Amino acid sequence: MVPTLTLTMDFEETSSNIATKEFQAVLLAGFGNELVPLTSNHGEEPCPKALLPIANKPMLDYPLAWLEASGIRDVLVICPAPHRASISHYINSDSSASSFPSLRIDLQAYDESENDTAGTCQILRHFANRIEQDFLLLPCDFIPPPTLTLSSVLNKFRTESTYDGAIATTLFFEQSKPDKANSLEEWGSGPSTTSVVWDEKTRTLLHIDTLDQVDDDPEEMVLDMNLLRRYPRAKLSANLQDAHVYLFRKSVLDVLKEKTRFDSIREDFIPWLCTPQYHPRKRNKYGRILNPLNNVPSQTTALEHSTLHSDILSAYDIPEETRPESAISSPVDDFGHTETSSLRVGVVVHRAASGYTARANTLHTYIELNRHFLSHTTYSLPKDPESRALIDPKAQISTDSMVGHTTKVGERTTIKKSVIGKHCVIGKYVKITGCVILDHCVIADGAKLEGCILGTSTTIGSKAELSKCVTQGGYEVGDGENSKNERLEVSDWTAAQNDDSSEEDSDEE
C-alpha cells in the first residue's frame, strides 16, 4: 500500500493571519454631542457614547466584533480624556475580555472638551507615531449588518493597492426608507445623505459634496473637467451615507501632516484625496508621497502582461491615447521600469436590500437600531432563574421586547416593542411601548411611556405620562407629570426646582 499524505488548508485562518500582519485598526470614540442628552454627564460621572447600549449591548461591541471577525488584531482606540477610565474599565472587564480574546487593544486619550472638540485630522496627526502599517479608520457608532463582512472591504483594498496603486478604500451605504410611524423630527434632523460622484464599473470614488459646498450653492455641483474626461460615465448618487469607514495606505499620513489646515477627515481630507487620481498637478506634487519608492520587488513587468491589470485600465472605457499619463508622478524602480500608480480611492457601496445598517450618531438612528434588533429577537428575557423570578407572572411582555439582567417588573405591567436595560425597577400597571430604557431606571406604578429613550438612572413618578421624550441620565419626572416631544435635561429640572423654592420663600415673606 502506498502511503498517502492529506493536506488541509484553513482559508479563514490564513486570511486572518494576513490581516493581522497587514492592517491596524484606529477606532474613534468621541463625546457624542449629537446624542445629547443621553451622553450628558450623570452628575460627575461621564456617559461615554461608545458605551451607550444598543439592544442591551455596548455600542463599542459591534465594531470590535466586526474587526475580530476580519482577522485584524491590533486596535488603537482613541477617546476623550474624561472617558478613558470608563472605557478602560469596560475593555478590561471580564465580559469584554471574553468577547474579544484575540484583540490587542491600545486605549489612548486626548485632551478636549465637549464645547471644543478636536478634528479627526488633528487626532490622526497626534497619534500618527502609533500607526505602523496600512490602517482602517472607523467610528465606534457604525453598526454593520451580518451581510457586510469587513473582509470584503479589506480584499478590495488589498487588490487595488497592490495591482493598481490605489491609496484608499471607502465605505458608503444606501439609506433605508424612513418609517413614518416612527418619525422623531422633534429631536432634530435625521441622518443626512451625501451627494457622491463615483464610477460604478471600477468602483472608484471621484467626488463628495462637503457641507461648505452645499451651503454656498445647494443647487449646483462643480466638477473638474479632468474627472469627466477620465470617467465620462461617472454616476451621481444622492441617497448614500458615509459610513466613515476608511482604509488607508500608511503613506497618506505623510500628506495629512503637510495639510495642516485640514480639520475633518470627511469634510476636508477625503474630498481632497479624491483629486490626485485625475488632477495632473496634484499627481506631480503628491504622487511620490502617496506611492513612495520602497524595497519591495517591482511588479511592473508582471502587470504589463496581466489580464487583470488590463481589465482595470480598460474598464474606464476610453481610448488609451486619451488617458492621463499616470507615469508623470510614478516612481521608477532599479530596472528602469515605471511603476503605474492610479492613486485611486475605491468605494464599496452597501445596498439597503442587502441588510439594514446605520451609524448611531443621531437620536433617530439610535432608537431605530434598537428597534431593528428587536425585530430579529424572539422573546429575549434573562435566562438565569434569579432574574426571571423578578418578573411577575402577570406581567405581559411581547415577544419582540428585551429585558436586561436583574430587572424587576411588577404585576399587570405591559411591555411592547421595547428594550429594557439591566437593574431597572418597573412598578405595577405600567405601560411601555416602543421605548429604550437604559440601566438602573425606576418607573413607578401606573406610568405610561411611548416612544421614549430614558437615560441611565432616570426616575419616572407614579401615573406620569411621557410620549416621544428623551431624558438625561439621573433625570426625575414627578408624579402625574405629562411631557410630549421633549428633551428632558437635568439642568432644566434643577432650575424648575429652584424656581419653586424661590416662589415658596417669597410667599412666606
C-alpha positions as CSV (number, residue, x, y, z in Angstrom):
1,M,0.0,0.0,0.0
2,V,1.3,3.4,-1.0
3,P,1.1,5.9,1.9
4,T,-1.0,9.0,1.2
5,L,-0.5,12.4,2.6
6,T,-3.6,14.5,3.2
7,L,-3.2,18.3,3.4
8,T,-5.9,20.5,4.8
9,M,-6.0,24.3,4.4
10,D,-7.9,26.7,6.6
11,F,-8.5,29.6,4.4
12,E,-10.2,31.6,7.1
13,E,-7.2,31.2,9.4
14,T,-4.8,32.1,6.5
15,S,-6.8,35.3,5.8
16,S,-6.8,36.2,9.5
17,N,-3.0,35.8,9.6
18,I,-2.6,38.1,6.6
19,A,-4.9,40.7,8.0
20,T,-3.0,40.6,11.3
21,K,0.2,41.5,9.5
22,E,-1.3,43.9,7.0
23,F,-3.6,46.2,8.9
24,Q,-4.1,48.1,12.1
25,A,-7.5,49.5,13.2
26,V,-8.0,53.0,14.6
27,L,-11.3,53.3,16.3
28,L,-12.6,56.8,17.3
29,A,-14.9,57.1,20.3
30,G,-15.9,60.8,20.6
31,F,-18.1,62.7,23.0
32,G,-21.3,62.0,21.1
33,N,-22.6,65.6,21.2
34,E,-25.2,64.6,18.6
35,L,-26.8,62.2,21.2
36,V,-27.2,64.7,23.9
37,P,-28.8,64.4,26.5
38,L,-28.1,60.7,26.6
39,T,-24.4,61.4,26.6
40,S,-24.5,64.3,29.0
41,N,-22.8,63.7,32.3
42,H,-24.7,61.9,35.0
43,G,-23.7,64.0,38.0
44,E,-19.9,64.0,37.9
45,E,-19.9,60.7,36.0
46,P,-19.4,60.8,32.2
47,C,-21.7,58.9,29.9
48,P,-19.4,57.8,27.0
49,K,-21.1,57.5,23.7
50,A,-19.1,54.3,23.0
51,L,-20.8,52.6,26.0
52,L,-24.4,53.5,25.2
53,P,-26.2,50.2,24.8
54,I,-27.9,49.0,21.6
55,A,-30.1,46.0,22.3
56,N,-28.5,45.9,25.7
57,K,-25.0,45.6,24.3
58,P,-22.5,48.5,24.4
59,M,-22.2,50.2,21.1
60,L,-18.5,49.6,21.1
61,D,-19.0,45.9,20.9
62,Y,-20.3,45.9,17.3
63,P,-17.3,47.4,15.5
64,L,-14.9,45.3,17.8
65,A,-16.7,42.1,16.8
66,W,-16.5,43.2,13.1
67,L,-12.8,43.8,13.5
68,E,-12.2,40.4,15.2
69,A,-14.1,38.5,12.6
70,S,-11.9,40.0,9.8
71,G,-8.7,38.8,11.4
72,I,-7.4,42.3,12.4
73,R,-5.8,42.1,15.8
74,D,-4.2,45.4,16.7
75,V,-6.8,48.1,17.6
76,L,-5.9,51.6,18.6
77,V,-9.0,53.1,20.4
78,I,-8.9,56.9,20.8
79,C,-11.3,58.6,23.2
80,P,-11.6,61.9,25.1
81,A,-9.6,62.0,28.4
82,P,-12.7,62.3,30.6
83,H,-14.0,59.0,29.1
84,R,-10.8,57.0,29.4
85,A,-11.4,55.5,32.9
86,S,-14.9,54.3,32.0
87,I,-13.9,52.8,28.6
88,S,-10.8,51.2,30.1
89,H,-12.8,49.6,32.8
90,Y,-15.2,48.1,30.3
91,I,-12.4,46.9,27.9
92,N,-10.6,45.2,30.7
93,S,-13.8,43.8,32.3
94,D,-14.4,40.0,32.2
95,S,-17.3,40.4,29.8
96,S,-15.4,42.4,27.2
97,A,-12.2,40.3,27.5
98,S,-14.0,37.1,27.0
99,S,-15.9,38.5,24.0
100,F,-12.8,39.7,22.1
101,P,-10.0,37.5,23.3
102,S,-7.8,37.9,20.2
103,L,-7.8,41.7,20.0
104,R,-4.9,43.7,21.3
105,I,-6.5,47.0,22.3
106,D,-4.3,50.1,22.8
107,L,-6.5,52.7,24.5
108,Q,-5.3,56.3,24.1
109,A,-6.9,59.6,25.2
110,Y,-6.7,63.1,24.0
111,D,-7.5,66.4,25.8
112,E,-10.5,68.2,24.7
113,S,-13.8,69.5,26.0
114,E,-17.4,68.9,24.7
115,N,-17.5,72.5,23.5
116,D,-14.1,72.5,21.9
117,T,-13.6,69.1,20.2
118,A,-10.6,68.2,18.2
119,G,-11.0,67.4,14.4
120,T,-10.3,63.9,13.2
121,C,-7.4,65.1,11.1
122,Q,-5.8,66.6,14.2
123,I,-6.3,63.4,16.2
124,L,-4.7,61.3,13.5
125,R,-1.7,63.6,13.3
126,H,-1.3,63.4,17.0
127,F,-1.3,59.6,17.1
128,A,0.5,59.0,13.8
129,N,3.5,57.6,15.6
130,R,1.3,54.7,16.9
131,I,0.2,53.8,13.4
132,E,2.8,51.4,11.9
133,Q,1.1,50.0,8.8
134,D,-1.8,50.4,6.4
135,F,-4.7,51.2,8.6
136,L,-8.5,51.1,8.9
137,L,-10.2,54.2,10.4
138,L,-13.7,53.7,11.8
139,P,-16.1,55.2,14.3
140,C,-17.5,53.5,17.4
141,D,-21.1,54.1,16.2
142,F,-21.1,52.2,12.9
143,I,-23.3,49.1,13.3
144,P,-22.5,46.7,10.4
145,P,-25.0,44.1,9.2
146,P,-24.1,40.4,9.1
147,T,-24.2,40.5,5.3
148,L,-21.4,43.1,5.1
149,T,-18.1,41.5,6.2
150,L,-15.1,43.6,6.8
151,S,-13.0,41.1,4.9
152,S,-14.8,42.1,1.6
153,V,-13.7,45.7,2.2
154,L,-10.2,44.6,3.0
155,N,-9.9,42.4,-0.1
156,K,-10.9,45.3,-2.4
157,F,-8.2,47.4,-0.8
158,R,-5.6,44.6,-1.0
159,T,-6.3,44.0,-4.7
160,E,-6.4,47.6,-5.8
161,S,-3.5,48.9,-3.7
162,T,-1.2,46.1,-4.9
163,Y,-2.1,45.8,-8.5
164,D,-3.5,49.3,-9.3
165,G,-1.7,51.6,-6.9
166,A,-4.9,52.7,-5.2
167,I,-4.4,54.6,-1.9
168,A,-7.6,54.2,-0.1
169,T,-11.0,52.4,0.1
170,T,-14.1,54.0,1.5
171,L,-17.5,52.5,2.5
172,F,-20.9,54.1,1.8
173,F,-24.3,52.6,2.5
174,E,-27.7,53.2,1.0
175,Q,-30.2,54.8,3.3
176,S,-33.3,52.7,4.1
177,K,-36.7,54.3,3.7
178,P,-37.8,56.0,6.9
179,D,-40.7,54.6,8.9
180,K,-43.2,57.5,9.0
181,A,-44.9,55.9,12.0
182,N,-41.6,56.3,14.0
183,S,-40.7,59.7,12.8
184,L,-38.9,61.7,15.5
185,E,-38.3,65.0,13.9
186,E,-38.9,66.8,17.1
187,W,-35.5,65.5,18.3
188,G,-33.7,67.2,15.4
189,S,-32.9,66.4,11.8
190,G,-32.4,62.8,10.8
191,P,-29.4,61.3,9.2
192,S,-28.3,63.3,6.1
193,T,-27.4,61.8,2.8
194,T,-24.4,62.8,0.7
195,S,-24.1,63.6,-2.9
196,V,-21.4,61.3,-4.3
197,V,-19.9,61.1,-7.7
198,W,-18.4,57.7,-8.4
199,D,-17.6,55.3,-11.3
200,E,-19.8,52.2,-10.8
201,K,-17.8,50.0,-13.1
202,T,-14.4,50.4,-11.4
203,R,-16.0,51.3,-8.0
204,T,-13.9,54.5,-7.8
205,L,-14.9,57.4,-5.6
206,L,-14.5,60.7,-7.5
207,H,-16.1,63.5,-5.6
208,I,-18.0,64.1,-2.4
209,D,-20.0,67.2,-1.7
210,T,-18.8,69.0,1.5
211,L,-21.0,71.0,3.9
212,D,-19.3,74.2,2.8
213,Q,-20.1,73.5,-0.9
214,V,-23.7,72.7,-0.1
215,D,-24.0,75.9,2.0
216,D,-22.5,78.0,-0.8
217,D,-24.9,76.7,-3.5
218,P,-27.1,73.7,-2.7
219,E,-28.4,73.7,-6.3
220,E,-25.1,73.2,-8.1
221,M,-22.2,70.9,-8.1
222,V,-18.8,71.9,-9.6
223,L,-16.8,69.1,-11.1
224,D,-13.2,69.1,-12.6
225,M,-13.1,68.6,-16.3
226,N,-10.2,66.2,-15.8
227,L,-12.6,64.0,-13.8
228,L,-15.2,63.9,-16.6
229,R,-12.6,63.2,-19.3
230,R,-11.2,60.2,-17.4
231,Y,-14.6,59.0,-16.2
232,P,-17.1,60.0,-18.8
233,R,-19.7,57.7,-17.4
234,A,-19.4,58.9,-13.8
235,K,-22.5,58.4,-11.7
236,L,-24.2,60.8,-9.3
237,S,-25.8,59.2,-6.2
238,A,-27.8,61.3,-3.7
239,N,-29.1,58.6,-1.4
240,L,-25.8,57.3,0.1
241,Q,-24.5,57.8,3.6
242,D,-20.8,57.8,4.5
243,A,-20.1,55.1,7.0
244,H,-16.9,56.9,8.0
245,V,-15.1,53.6,7.5
246,Y,-11.8,54.3,5.5
247,L,-8.9,52.0,4.6
248,F,-5.7,54.0,4.0
249,R,-2.2,53.3,2.9
250,K,0.1,54.4,5.7
251,S,1.7,57.0,3.3
252,V,-1.5,59.2,3.4
253,L,-0.4,60.2,6.9
254,D,2.6,62.0,5.4
255,V,0.3,64.1,3.2
256,L,-2.0,64.7,6.2
257,K,0.9,66.1,8.1
258,E,1.6,68.6,5.3
259,K,-2.1,69.6,5.1
260,T,-2.2,71.2,8.5
261,R,-5.3,73.3,7.6
262,F,-7.4,70.1,7.2
263,D,-9.6,69.5,10.3
264,S,-12.1,66.8,9.3
265,I,-11.3,63.6,7.5
266,R,-14.8,63.5,6.0
267,E,-15.2,67.2,5.1
268,D,-11.6,68.1,4.2
269,F,-9.3,65.2,3.6
270,I,-11.4,62.6,1.7
271,P,-12.7,65.2,-0.8
272,W,-9.1,66.3,-1.4
273,L,-7.8,62.7,-1.6
274,C,-10.1,62.0,-4.5
275,T,-8.4,64.6,-6.7
276,P,-4.8,63.3,-7.4
277,Q,-6.1,60.4,-9.4
278,Y,-7.3,62.7,-12.2
279,H,-5.6,66.1,-11.5
280,P,-2.1,66.2,-13.1
281,R,-0.6,69.0,-10.9
282,K,-1.5,67.2,-7.7
283,R,-0.2,63.9,-9.1
284,N,3.1,65.6,-9.8
285,K,3.3,67.1,-6.3
286,Y,2.0,64.3,-4.2
287,G,2.4,61.1,-6.3
288,R,5.8,60.2,-4.8
289,I,4.5,60.7,-1.2
290,L,1.3,58.7,-1.7
291,N,3.1,56.0,-3.6
292,P,6.7,56.1,-2.3
293,L,9.6,54.1,-3.5
294,N,10.4,51.0,-1.4
295,N,12.5,47.9,-1.4
296,V,9.6,45.7,-2.5
297,P,10.4,43.9,-5.8
298,S,8.7,45.6,-8.7
299,Q,5.6,44.0,-10.2
300,T,5.5,46.3,-13.3
301,T,6.7,43.6,-15.8
302,A,4.1,41.2,-14.5
303,L,1.4,43.9,-14.6
304,E,2.2,44.7,-18.2
305,H,1.3,41.2,-19.1
306,S,-1.5,40.8,-16.6
307,T,-5.1,40.4,-18.0
308,L,-6.4,41.6,-14.6
309,H,-4.5,44.9,-14.8
310,S,-5.5,45.3,-18.5
311,D,-9.1,44.8,-17.4
312,I,-8.8,47.5,-14.8
313,L,-7.5,50.0,-17.3
314,S,-10.0,49.1,-20.0
315,A,-12.8,49.5,-17.5
316,Y,-12.5,53.2,-17.9
317,D,-14.0,52.7,-21.4
318,I,-11.9,55.4,-23.1
319,P,-9.1,55.2,-25.7
320,E,-5.6,54.7,-24.4
321,E,-4.3,57.9,-26.0
322,T,-6.8,60.0,-24.1
323,R,-5.9,58.6,-20.7
324,P,-3.9,60.8,-18.4
325,E,-0.2,60.0,-18.1
326,S,0.0,58.2,-14.8
327,A,3.8,57.9,-15.2
328,I,4.1,61.6,-14.6
329,S,4.3,61.1,-10.8
330,S,5.0,57.4,-10.7
331,P,8.3,56.2,-9.1
332,V,10.9,54.4,-11.2
333,D,12.4,51.1,-9.9
334,D,16.1,50.0,-10.2
335,F,15.5,48.3,-13.5
336,G,14.2,51.5,-15.2
337,H,10.6,50.4,-15.2
338,T,7.9,53.0,-14.3
339,E,5.5,51.9,-11.5
340,T,2.0,52.7,-12.7
341,S,0.0,54.0,-9.8
342,S,-3.6,55.1,-10.2
343,L,-3.8,56.9,-6.8
344,R,-7.4,55.9,-6.9
345,V,-9.8,56.0,-4.0
346,G,-12.0,52.9,-4.2
347,V,-15.6,52.7,-2.9
348,V,-17.7,49.9,-1.5
349,V,-21.4,50.6,-1.6
350,H,-23.7,48.5,0.6
351,R,-27.3,48.4,-0.7
352,A,-30.3,48.7,1.7
353,A,-31.7,45.5,0.2
354,S,-28.6,43.6,1.5
355,G,-29.3,44.4,5.1
356,Y,-30.1,47.3,7.4
357,T,-27.1,49.3,8.6
358,A,-26.7,52.7,10.2
359,R,-24.5,54.9,12.3
360,A,-25.9,55.5,15.8
361,N,-24.9,59.2,15.5
362,T,-28.4,60.7,15.9
363,L,-31.3,60.0,18.3
364,H,-33.3,58.8,15.3
365,T,-30.9,56.1,14.3
366,Y,-30.1,55.2,17.9
367,I,-33.7,54.2,18.6
368,E,-34.2,52.7,15.1
369,L,-31.1,50.4,15.6
370,N,-32.6,49.2,18.8
371,R,-35.9,48.5,17.1
372,H,-34.1,46.8,14.3
373,F,-32.5,44.3,16.7
374,L,-35.8,43.8,18.4
375,S,-37.4,42.8,15.1
376,H,-34.8,40.0,14.9
377,T,-35.2,38.9,18.5
378,T,-37.6,36.3,19.9
379,Y,-38.7,37.0,23.4
380,S,-35.3,37.9,24.9
381,L,-35.7,37.6,28.7
382,P,-33.0,36.9,31.3
383,K,-32.1,33.2,31.4
384,D,-30.8,32.9,34.9
385,P,-33.5,31.9,37.5
386,E,-32.7,34.8,39.8
387,S,-33.6,37.4,37.2
388,R,-36.6,35.5,35.9
389,A,-38.0,35.4,39.4
390,L,-38.0,39.2,39.5
391,I,-40.6,39.4,36.6
392,D,-44.1,39.0,37.8
393,P,-46.0,36.1,36.2
394,K,-48.9,38.5,35.5
395,A,-46.7,41.0,33.6
396,Q,-47.3,41.0,29.8
397,I,-44.1,41.2,27.8
398,S,-44.3,40.9,24.0
399,T,-42.1,38.6,22.1
400,D,-40.4,41.5,20.3
401,S,-39.1,43.0,23.6
402,M,-35.9,42.6,25.6
403,V,-35.4,42.7,29.3
404,G,-32.0,43.0,31.0
405,H,-30.4,41.1,33.8
406,T,-31.9,41.6,37.4
407,T,-34.6,44.0,36.2
408,K,-37.8,43.8,38.3
409,V,-41.2,44.0,36.5
410,G,-44.4,44.4,38.5
411,E,-47.8,42.7,38.0
412,R,-50.1,43.8,35.2
413,T,-47.4,45.8,33.6
414,T,-47.3,45.7,29.8
415,I,-44.1,46.0,27.7
416,K,-44.3,46.0,23.9
417,K,-41.5,46.5,21.3
418,S,-39.1,47.9,23.9
419,V,-35.6,47.4,25.2
420,I,-35.3,47.4,29.0
421,G,-31.8,47.6,30.5
422,K,-30.2,46.0,33.5
423,H,-31.0,46.6,37.1
424,C,-34.2,48.5,36.5
425,V,-37.3,48.6,38.7
426,I,-40.7,48.8,37.0
427,G,-43.8,49.0,39.1
428,K,-47.3,47.7,38.7
429,Y,-49.8,48.6,35.9
430,V,-47.0,50.4,33.9
431,K,-47.4,50.6,30.1
432,I,-44.3,50.8,28.0
433,T,-44.5,50.9,24.2
434,G,-41.7,51.4,21.6
435,C,-39.1,52.6,24.2
436,V,-35.4,52.2,25.0
437,I,-34.9,52.2,28.8
438,L,-31.2,52.3,29.9
439,D,-29.8,50.7,33.0
440,H,-30.9,51.5,36.6
441,C,-34.1,53.3,35.7
442,V,-37.0,53.4,38.2
443,I,-40.6,53.6,36.8
444,A,-43.3,53.9,39.4
445,D,-46.8,52.4,39.4
446,G,-49.3,53.4,36.7
447,A,-46.8,55.3,34.5
448,K,-47.2,55.3,30.7
449,L,-44.3,55.6,28.2
450,E,-44.5,55.7,24.4
451,G,-41.6,56.1,22.0
452,C,-39.2,57.3,24.7
453,I,-35.5,56.9,25.4
454,L,-34.6,57.1,29.1
455,G,-31.0,57.8,30.1
456,T,-29.4,55.7,32.8
457,S,-30.9,56.1,36.4
458,T,-33.9,58.1,35.2
459,T,-36.8,58.1,37.7
460,I,-40.4,58.3,36.5
461,G,-43.1,59.1,39.1
462,S,-46.4,57.3,39.5
463,K,-49.0,57.9,36.8
464,A,-46.7,60.1,34.9
465,E,-47.1,60.1,31.1
466,L,-44.3,60.6,28.5
467,S,-44.6,60.4,24.8
468,K,-41.5,60.6,22.4
469,C,-39.3,62.1,25.1
470,V,-35.6,61.6,25.8
471,T,-34.1,62.1,29.2
472,Q,-30.6,62.8,30.5
473,G,-29.2,60.3,33.0
474,G,-30.5,61.0,36.5
475,Y,-33.5,63.0,35.4
476,E,-36.6,62.8,37.7
477,V,-40.1,63.1,36.4
478,G,-42.6,63.8,39.2
479,D,-45.8,62.0,40.0
480,G,-48.6,62.7,37.5
481,E,-46.4,64.8,35.2
482,N,-47.1,64.8,31.4
483,S,-44.5,65.5,28.7
484,K,-44.5,65.1,24.9
485,N,-41.8,65.6,22.3
486,E,-39.2,67.0,24.7
487,R,-35.6,66.6,25.6
488,L,-35.6,66.5,29.4
489,E,-32.3,67.6,30.9
490,V,-31.2,67.8,34.5
491,S,-30.3,71.4,34.2
492,D,-33.9,72.3,33.3
493,W,-35.3,70.1,36.1
494,T,-33.0,71.6,38.8
495,A,-33.8,75.1,37.5
496,A,-37.5,74.4,37.9
497,Q,-36.8,73.1,41.4
498,N,-35.0,76.3,42.3
499,D,-37.8,78.4,40.9
500,D,-40.4,76.6,43.0
501,S,-38.2,77.1,46.1
502,S,-37.9,80.8,45.3
503,E,-41.7,81.1,45.0
504,E,-42.2,79.4,48.3
505,D,-39.7,81.7,50.0
506,S,-41.5,84.8,48.6
507,D,-44.9,83.5,49.8
508,E,-43.5,83.0,53.3
509,E,-42.2,86.6,53.3
